[in-house]
Amino acid sequence: MCLEAGGNLQQGATAFIYQCHSATHQRWRWSGYTIQNQANPSLVLDYFVDSGRVGVWSQHNRSNQKWFWQSAHTSRNTPSYQQQNNSNYQHYCNTKDYKAGPIWDQQHANRACPDICRAYNAEWTGHWNTIEWNTMSVCQCKRC
């Protein structure tokens, strides 16, 4: 069985297990602490903190895109997604969407969302969403 996120790989797609068939979208490569998809190396394995799903998202190098090997003898109650900070592990972060006015594209989000999250003593997860076209978008922020 292989990990994939669909043959038509798109940002936000959920990852799932499927029978291997050697297509490039079923091939993954370690790059530092991220796992890149070979069909589109700009998309990496991402833990969607708000929904608890794993999928693909544009690489932004935040903690929800960092992956680590965990030994098999570790307790089953230990989360498999962890943020590493000077060899100390920090478990799940709380996320919340904050209104940001209209956001037009990814470049605009890259400029606006970090400041919006910082105003709430939080860090931008790299995710944003338009909730009302031409009127309102939200930035997903996290506190750990």
Secondary structure, 3 states (H helix, E strand, C coil): CEEECCCCCCCCCECEEECCCCCHHHCEEEECCEEEECCCCCEEEEEECCCCEEEEEECCCCHHHCCCCCCCCCCCCCCCCCEEECCEEECCCEEEEEEEECCCCHHHHHHHHHHHHHHCCCEEEEEEEEEECCCEEEEEEEEC
